[in-house]
């Protein structure tokens, strides 16, 4: 299945703001000309599993036309509990970060 460079008609979300899962998979099915939504969901789930496995191993994952996903380590820092005003230590942790590509930024802005 070769990628097409045509602009596709995307169905709008019913609530006007955010796609539901079924609407998302219906659009994937239509754009990729798949047989049914189940196939679109299986393809998406395989794609998501692949990205998660790569991130877990510490790889950066490029998504052409969208951006780059990577795991970043944050440092421990001091913060304040907004309810009590107490100063607390916020531990270091890993965060997933999506850096949008130039093409994605230009398409949105």
Secondary structure, 3 states (H helix, E strand, C coil): CCCCCCCCCCCCCCCCCCCCHHHHHHHHHHHCCCCCHHHHHHHHHHHHHHHHHHHHCCCCEEECCCEEEEEEEECCEEEECCCCCCEEEECCEEEEEEEECHHHHHHHC
